[in-house]
């Protein structure tokens, strides 16, 4: 049964990590090594979280066996002279010392398995986060045209990175070496390295946890307020439109530079193969424009031109990759945000409906599934969206708020063992007396899952100047995926140690002589560095109170808003202006979509047939043009619609033109997809 439980959790965690990677990454376009490294990092971190409750229940069972195997105290010779009444009746102390027999938990892991398992998982994750992922990050971000060039760039970029770690480790090593009572051994050196890594992780863990403990319950509470959610969506639409316009302008500038370089370097130039590689990363419409204006018979030696160097082409290649990825991401996010805004406006309209039938402004053109026909009917959708959903989110927010208060209290009092003040330690010790292993595992799993949710969700929320940004719907770049894997591997070990401290299962913090979990056995003795074990590990988590207060009053958001970074602050004039601008953008998109649907309906009524796919293609081109030029006049688009309605046009020329090859000078050989190739 224990082997089945362990194998089942290993399989479930793998599919969970695979699902998240599919949501944020792109299996078809991104490099295989990027996907594999990120998947392995996420999988190992989730595996630690899921397996640790089994380790706790197994350790409690081992402690029970140790307590029962302790020899009873021997009786003194004077005990033979006691009277009959005393020997016949058990004393009160003897009755209290009677303990229940030990019951083996259903998920008991045999001796020798968990230590090996934790060593493999821990050291693999540490090698990933400190060695492999930083190198793969620089490799994937490099604009080099060969594997050797990318490896060289990655090594140079990580020289300072690795040198900083060696400096920190050397400082701790010198601190230990100056103490004459300490004799450095491999075990102690290993403990110093683990302590240094966990100290760095704990420093970041408290910052992210303090934000997540407040923001997650508040986000669910705000989700129950449809008016607040709609206003915030307008604010996001205004910001995203600005970012979308910047991305389009940046892409056009980069494409113009690529066009100039492509025209200057002809087909027989040695650097032409690098230009072909850059052109493959460009959007198809830009490749077509560049391919039409090229002269096949112009030799590069006929003119004394100044040609770019290979280093400048590497830089241009890197800029193209980033510009195209950013442009595609903003386009997808704009469509998703537009759908959210339209849905929230529909909810606001349907709340006052007396028919209790949910009506959409733009019904889906796809036929409904069997779930929509029989279960999620318009009536059921109205009750869920307009009535039940808000109350569900409010109840969930209250439960999560209570959980957050318990975590904050326990983080400030987990070092106190007499009396036991940590609420999670009290619950685990009460279950330990009755050997209720199922309750212990469920309580441990819920607690550590909530802590991981607060920390990991903050990792998915944070955004560093569009340089690190986890975007759903397959829009996350390789750098951000690997950076998130690095953060997960660095945050998970100190998070697990912090959890074991909350339930008083870590003797380095609780100072109790109890059986240690197999997970803490691989960490070594934290008491090698007493100022960290007895100081930083105990008192630093108390700062979580200050961070929670700052998050509750949105001090960080207000500071960023004062510095000029546009943040959603209710009493700010800038926020009000952006909300009005976002509302007008959504109205413009609704009018545009309504005109397209009206034109389709008129064509169906006039010709009695379905629209031509070429006409739909032309309208999509017009829509994309209007997205890039929001100041285009509405009258021009209306005139184009009237012309389309008056007489069906022939778009065969456009179709033939779109079927041309992407670029005239691109290599015609089939590219072999290797594991280290670029996207």
N, C-alpha and C positions, 0 to 999 in steps of 0.2 A: 504493500500500500504506500509506503514511503517513497519507493522508487517511482511509482506511478504519479504521486503528487509532484515530485521534483521534475519528472519529465514533462508533465502537463504544463507546469508553470514556465518551463524553458520554451516550449512551443508557443504558448500564448503570448509571452513577452516578445518573441521573435516577430509574430504577426502584428503586434501592436507597434513595434518600431518600424516595420515595413509599411504599415498603413500611414503613419505620420510622415515617413520619408516620401511616400507617393503623393501625399497632400501638398508638401512644400517643394519637393524636387521634381525633376522631369527625367523619367527613366529612358526616354527615347533620345534626348539631346545631350544630356550631361555625360561627362566622362565616367567610365566604369569605376576607376579608382576613387573618384570623388564620392560616388554613391556607396561604394563598398566601405570606405573609411568612415563616412558619416553613419551608415547603418550599423557598423560594428560598434562605434562609440555609443550611439543611442541604445543599442541592444544591451551592451554590458552594464550601462547605468540603470536601465529599467530592470535588468536581471537582479542587480544587487537589492533593489527596493522590494522585489517580489519574494526573494529567497530569504531575506533577513528575518521575517517572522518565523519561518521554520527553524532557523538557527536559534532564536530566542526560546521557543518551546522545547527544543532538544536540550538546551543548556539548563533550563529549569528542571527537566527530568533527571539530568545528570546530578544536579545539586541535591535533588531529593534522594537519589541513591547514595550519595556521599553522607548525607545526614543519617540515613538508616544504617549505614555500615559502621558508624562510629561506635566503639566499644562502650558498654555500660560501665559506670564507675563501680569499682570493687568495694565490697562492704568491709568495714573494719571489724576486728574481733569483738569489740564491745557491742556490736549489733546483735550478737547471739544472746545477750543478757536482757534484751527488750522484753516487755511483757507480752502476753498473748493478744491483748486487745490491739496493741500497736501493730503487731505483725499480721494480724488477720485483716485489718481494715486499711485500704490504700489511702495514702495521704493526698491532700489537695494538690501538692506540687507534682506528685506522680501522675495524677489524672490529667493535669495540664500538659505534661510532657509527652503524653501519648499522642502519636501522630498517625495520620492515615497512611495506608500502604501506597507505594508509588505505582502509578498507572502509566504505562508506556503510551505516549501520544500516537495517534494514527499516522502522523507524518514524521515519525522519528527517523532521523538520518544516522546510519551506523557510524561508529568512530572511524576517523581517518579519511572520510569522504569530504566533509565540509572544509577542513583546512586546505586540502589540495585544491578544491574548487575555488575557494576565496583567493588563494595565491595566484591561480591562473587568471581569474577575472580581474583582480586588482592590478597586478603588474602589467597585464595586457592593456588595460585602460590608461595606466600611467605612461606606458611607452607611446601610446597613441597621442595623449594630450601634450606631452613634453617633447617628443621627438618627431613622430611621423606626421601628425596632422599639421603642425606649423610648416614643415617642409612641403607637404602636399598643397597647403594653402598658397604658398608662394609659387609653387610650380603651376597650379591651375590659373593663377592670376597673371603669370608672366606672358608677355607677348612674343616670346621667342619662336623661331620657326623650326627648331630642331630640339630633340630631346636633350642633347648636350648643352645647348644654350639655356634651356629652361632649368636644368639642374644647376648650372653655374649661377644663374640669377637667384635661385632659391637658397643656395648655400651662402651667397653674399648677404642676402636680406636677413637670414637667420643667424648670422655671426654675432651681431649685437644681442639678439634675443637669447641665444644660448650663453653668451658671456655674462649676462645679468644673472642667470640662474647659478652659474658657477661662482659668481661673487657672493651671492646669498649663502650658498652651501658652504663656501670657504669660511665665511664669517662665523657661521654656527660651529664649524669644525674647529676653528681657533678658540672659540669660547669654551668648548669642551676640553680641548687639549691643555689649556692653562690650569685646569683643576688637577692637582696631583692625585687626588683620590680616585679619579676616573681613568680606566685603562681602555683605550680605544680598541675595539674588536669589530669584526664584520657585523655582528649583531647590533652593536651600538651605532656604527656608521649607517646601517640600514634604518635604524630608528630615527637618526638625525634627519636623513633624507625624507622619510615619511612625515616627520613632524613639520619640516619646512613646507612641504606640499600642502599638508592639512591646515597649517596656519594661514597660508595664502588663501586657500579655499574658504576657510571660516571667515576671513575678513570680508570677502565678497558675498558669502552666504548670508550674513546678517543684514547686509544692505538690501539684497534682493528679497529676503524673507520679510523684512520690515515693510517693504512696499506691497508685497503680495498679500499679507495678512489683512490689510485694510482695503486694497483696491479690488480684490476678487469679490468679497461680499458687497462692496459698493457698486461694482459693475452689474451684478445681478439685480440689485435694487433699482438702479437706473434703467435697466432693461425692462422693468415692469412699468415704467413711466413712458408711455408712447410719445407724449408731447416733447419731453426732454430728449428722447432718443431721436426724434425727427429733426429737432433743432441741431443736435450734434452731427447728424448726417449732413445737413446743409453746410455746417462748418467744415466737415471733412471734404465735401464736394468742392468748396471754394479753394481749399488748400491743394487738393489733388489736381484741380484744373490748372493751377499755377505750376505745379510740378510737371504735369503733362505737357504744358506749353514749353517749359524749359527743356524737357527731354526731347521734344520734337525739334526745337531750335538747335540744341546741341548736336542732335543726329544730322541735321541738314548741314551744319558747319563741318562736321567730321566727314560727311559724304562729299562735300565740295573739295575738301583737302585730298580725299582719296581719288576723286576724279582728276584733279590736277596731277597727282603723282602717277596715276594710271596712264594719262595721256603723254607724260614726259618719258616714261619707260616703255619702250616698244617691245615687240614680240621676241626679238633676238637678243635682248639685253640679259646679262647674267642675273639681274635682280628681278626679272619678270616672274619667276616662279614664286617669289615672296608676294608680289602684287596679286597673283592669282589666289594665294591663300587668304589674303586680306579681303578680296572681292567675294569669296565664298561666305564670309561672315556678314556681308551686307544684305539688307533686304532685297527681295527679288526685283521690285520696281526700280530701285537704284541701280542694280546690276544691268537691267535692260537699257536704261538711259546711258550708262557708261559704255555699253557694248555697241550702241548705234553710232556713236561719234568717233569711233576709232578707225584709223587707216591701216589696213593690213600691209601695205607695201612701203611704208615709211620706215627707213632704217635709222637706228639710233645714232649711227656714226655720221650721218649726213649733216647734222647740226651740232654745234658746240654748245650743248646744254649742260647745265649744272644738275647732276643727278643726286638724289638723296642717298644717304649712307644706310647701311644695314641697321645701324643702331636707331636711326630715326624711323625706319620702317617697323622695327620692333615696338617702338613707342606708339606709332600709329596703329599697329595691330591691336595693342592693348586698349587703346582708346575706342576702337571700333567695337570690340567685344563688349566693353562696358556700356557704350552708348546704345547699342542695339538691344542689349538685355534690359536696360533701364526704360527704353522706349516701349518695348513689348510689355513690360510689367505695368507701366502706367496705363497703357491702353486696356489691358485686362482688368485692372483694378477700377478703372473708370466705369466700365460696363457693369461690374459687380456692384459698385456703389450706387449706380443709377438704378439698378433693380431693387436694391434695398430701400432707396428713397421712395420709389414708386409704390413699393409694398407698404411702407409705413404710411404713406398718404392714403392708400386704399383702406388701411386699418382705421385711420382717423375718420374717413367718410362712413365706413360701415358700422362704427360704434353707435351711431344714432339711428341705425336702420331698425324698423319695427318688424320687418319680414324675417329677420334672423337668417338671412341668406348672404353669404360673403360674395360680393361682386368685385371683379378685377377690372381695372381701367383698360388693360391690354391683355385679354385672355391669351393663353398659350395656343399656338397653332398646332402643337402635337396632340394626338388623341390621348385622353386620360387613361392611366393604367387601371388595373382591377382594384387597386387600393383606393384610387380616387373615385371610382364608380360606386363601390360598395361600402367602404369604410370612411374615408376622408371626404365626405360629401360637402357641398357648400354649407349645409347647416352645421355639420361637425366642425368645419373650418371656422365658421363664425363664432361658435361657442369657445373654441380654443384660442383664436387670435384676439377676440374682443372681450373675453370674460375670464377664462381659466388660466391663460398663460401668465397674465400679470400677477395673479395670486400665487401661482406656482413659483415664480421667480422671487416673490416677496418672502414666502416661507423658506425657500432655499437660502435666501440672503440672511435671514434670521439665524438659521442653523449654522451657517458658515461663520457668522459673527460670534456666536457663542463658542464655536471651536477656536476662533482666533483669540478670544479673550483667555481661554484655557491655555493656549500655547504661550501667550505673552506672560501669564502668571507663572507657568512652569519654567520658562526660560530664565526668569528672575529668581527662582527658588529651588532649582534642581540640585544645587550643591548641598542643601540642607538634608541630612539623613536622620537626624533626631531633633525635632519631629520631622516626619516626611511631609513636605509641603507641595511637592510636585504632584499635580492631579493625575497625570498619567502613571507615575510610579505607584500612587495609592491604588489605582484601578488594577494594575498588573499584580501587585502584591496581594490584593484581595482574591483575585482569580488563582494565584499561585497556591493559596492555602487549601483550596478545594481541588487543585490540579485540573482546572477546567481549561484544557489546552486549546480547545476550539475557540473559546472566548479570548484567550490570550493572543492567538494568531489573528483573529478578526480585529481586535483592538489595536494590535501592533500594525496591521496592514492599513487600517483606516487612518491611524495617526501619521504614519510615515508617508502615506499617499497624499494626505492633505499638505504636509510639509513640502513634498516634492511638487505638488500642484502650484503652491504659492511661489516656489523658487523657479520652476521650469516655465510656468506661464509668464513670469516676468522676463525670462530670457527671450521668449517668443514675442513679447510686447516691445522691448526696448528697441530703439532705433538710433543709430549714430550717424547723423548727417548723410543718410542714404548709402553709407559705406558698408555698414552692417545692418541688414534688414531681412528678417524672415517673413516672406510674403506667401500666403497660401495660394492654392490653385496653380501649382507647379511654376511659380514665378520667382523662386529664391535662387540666387546665383550660387556658384560653387564656393566662393569665399565665405559667404554667410553660413552655408550648410556646415562647412568644416569648422568655422568659428564656434557655432553652437555645439558641435560635438566636443570641442576642446573645453568649453565651459561646463558641459554636463559631466565630463570625466573629472574635472577639478572640483566641482561642487558636490558630487555624490558621496565620496568618502567622508568629508567632514560633516555632511548632513546626517549620514548614518551614525557617526560617532556622537553627534549632538543628540540624536534620537535615543541612543543607548544611554547617554547621560540623563536624559529626561526620565527614563524608566529605571534608573539606578542599576544598570547592567554594565557599567564601565567603572572598574575599580580605580583607574587613574584619576577619576573625578569624585566618585562617591567614597573612596578610601575604605571599601568594605572587602573583607576576605571571603569572596564568593567565587563560584565557578564562572570563568569567563567564557564568553561566546567564542566560537571559532573565528568570527570576523575580527574581534579585537586581538586575537592571538597573532595575526599577521601584521598588526600595526606596531608591534614591539612595545616596550615600556615607555610611555610618554614622560615618565619621571626622570629620564636622562637629562631633560631640560626642565628643571623644576620651575623656572620663572614662567614658562609657557603652560605647563600642566597645572600648576597651582595659581596662576595669575590670569594669563590671557584667556585660557579655555573656560574659565569660570566667570570672570567679570566682564569680558567683552560682549557676550550675548545679552547683557542687561541693556546695552545701547538700543536694543530693539524697541524699547518703550519710546525713546526719543524719535526714532525713525517712524514708528506708527503714528505718533502725534503729528509729525511733520507731513506725513502722507495724508492724514485725515483732513488737515487744513490746507492741503495742496500748496505747501510752501515752495516746493521745487518747481511746480508748474507756474506759480506766480513770479518766481525769480526769472525763469526763462522768458516769460511774457514781458517782463520789464526790460530784459536784455535785447528784445526785438524778435525773439523766436515766437512765432504765432502759436499760441496755446489756447485751449478752450477754457476761458475764464468767464463766468456768468456776468460779472459786473464790469466788464471791460468794453470800452468803445470799439476797439479793434475787433473784438469777438462779434459784436453786433453788426459791424459792417460786413464781416466775412459771412455771417449767417444770411444777411440780406442778399449778398452776392451769390451764395450757394443756392438760395431759393430761386433766384432768377435763372440760374444755370439749369436747374432741374425743370423749370417751366419751359425753357427754350428747348430742352431735349424732348419734353412731352409733346410740344407743338410739332417738332420735327417728326417724331414717330407717328403722331396723329395724321400729319399730311401724307406720309408714306402709306399708311393704312387706307386713308380716303382715296388716294390715287389707285391703289390696288382694287378697292371695291368698285370704283368707277370703270376701270378696265374690265373687270369681270362682268359688270352689268352691260357694258357696251359690246363686248366681243363674245361674251358667253363662254369663255374658256379661261384656263389657268394662265397665269402670267408667264411670259417667256423668261427663261433663266438669264438670258443676256440682258434683259431690261432690269432684272433684279440686281445683276452685277453692276450695271451702270448706276443704279440708285445707291448701292453700297459705296461706290467710288465717290459719288456726290456727297454722301454722308461723311465719309472720311475727310473729304476736302473741307467741308464745313466745320469739322472738328478741329482741323488744323488752322482754319481761318474763322474764328468765332465772330469777327466783325463784318463778315460778308452780309450783304443786304438780303432781306427776306424776299424782296420783290424779284430779284434775279432767280431765286430758287422756285418761286411761284410760276414765273414765266417758263422755266424749264419744264415744270410739271404740266402746264397747259400744252406745251408743244408735244410732250410725250403722249398726252391723252388724245391729241388731235389726230396723230398719225403714227402708227407703229414704225419705229425706225429699224434699220438693219445694222446690227452690231457685229456682223461677221468679221469685219476688218479688225475690230478690237480683239475679237477672239483669236484671229490668226496672229495678231501682234503679240498677244499674251503667250502664245504657244512657242515663241522663239526661245532659243537657249538663253540662259541667264547672262552670260557674258561671252564676247567673241573670243577673248584671249584666255578664257579659263581652260584648264587642262581637261582634255577629253577622256583621259584614262580613268577607269573606275577607281575611286579612292578606297583603299583598304582601311577598315576601321580597326585600329589597334588600341590596346588598353591605355596607352599614354597619349593618344591623339587628341587634338583640340576638338571642341564642339563645332 
